[in-house]
Amino acid sequence: MTTLIQTLMEMERGDSGNPMFPHAPDGWTPHLGHMAAKADGLLLTEEHWAVVAALQDYFARHGVRERNMRELHDALEERFHASGGMRYLYQLFPGGPVAQGCRIAGLHVNAVDRGFGSVM
């Protein structure tokens, strides 16, 4: 059985029409996400990729004028509530699920997740 991670690693590096990430920004590939995570010292798991896909979906559904980082934060909390919400997301993305997650997902935002408090 092929896992999501194996499938991602087997994909051609230049493939921008990725069915696993239908809302990916132009030019973004799982390989670029992997490299951004590696630069941050993260090894991406299937759980990380689920957050990346959720972030890309959020950005696809909300126009540039509608993007609000607090609303994005709240949407992530709601989407991953069953897994532990923000506590879970900060365990996956210690640099912040919004700032670090968006960077890995290829989404350019001006966000720093310092103000959301500790989850430990």
MOVEN-V214569 format. One record per residue. N is the residue number from 1. D_FIRST is the distance of its C-alpha to the first C-alpha in Angstrom with 1 decimal. Layout:
# MOVEN-V214569
N,D_FIRST / N,D_FIRST
This chain:
# MOVEN-V214569
1,0.0 / 2,3.8 / 3,6.4 / 4,9.8 / 5,11.5 / 6,9.7 / 7,10.3 / 8,13.8 / 9,14.6 / 10,13.8 / 11,16.1 / 12,19.6 / 13,21.9 / 14,24.5 / 15,22.5 / 16,24.4 / 17,23.1 / 18,19.8 / 19,18.5 / 20,16.7 / 21,20.2 / 22,22.6 / 23,25.5 / 24,25.3 / 25,28.7 / 26,29.8 / 27,28.8 / 28,26.2 / 29,22.8 / 30,19.9 / 31,21.3 / 32,24.7 / 33,23.3 / 34,21.6 / 35,25.0 / 36,27.0 / 37,25.0 / 38,25.4 / 39,29.1 / 40,29.3 / 41,27.6 / 42,24.4 / 43,20.9 / 44,18.9 / 45,16.2 / 46,14.4 / 47,17.6 / 48,19.7 / 49,18.0 / 50,18.7 / 51,22.3 / 52,22.5 / 53,21.5 / 54,24.0 / 55,26.7 / 56,26.3 / 57,26.5 / 58,29.6 / 59,31.3 / 60,30.6 / 61,32.3 / 62,35.2 / 63,37.8 / 64,39.1 / 65,42.2 / 66,40.3 / 67,38.1 / 68,39.3 / 69,37.5 / 70,38.6 / 71,37.2 / 72,33.9 / 73,33.9 / 74,34.7 / 75,32.0 / 76,29.3 / 77,30.9 / 78,30.6 / 79,27.1 / 80,25.7 / 81,28.4 / 82,26.1 / 83,24.2 / 84,27.6 / 85,29.1 / 86,30.8 / 87,30.5 / 88,26.7 / 89,26.9 / 90,29.4 / 91,27.2 / 92,24.5 / 93,27.2 / 94,30.2 / 95,32.1 / 96,31.9 / 97,29.3 / 98,31.7 / 99,33.1 / 100,30.2 / 101,27.5 / 102,29.4 / 103,30.0 / 104,26.3 / 105,25.7 / 106,28.4 / 107,30.9 / 108,34.4 / 109,36.2 / 110,39.1 / 111,37.8 / 112,38.3 / 113,36.8 / 114,39.7 / 115,41.4 / 116,38.9 / 117,39.7 / 118,37.9 / 119,35.0 / 120,35.1
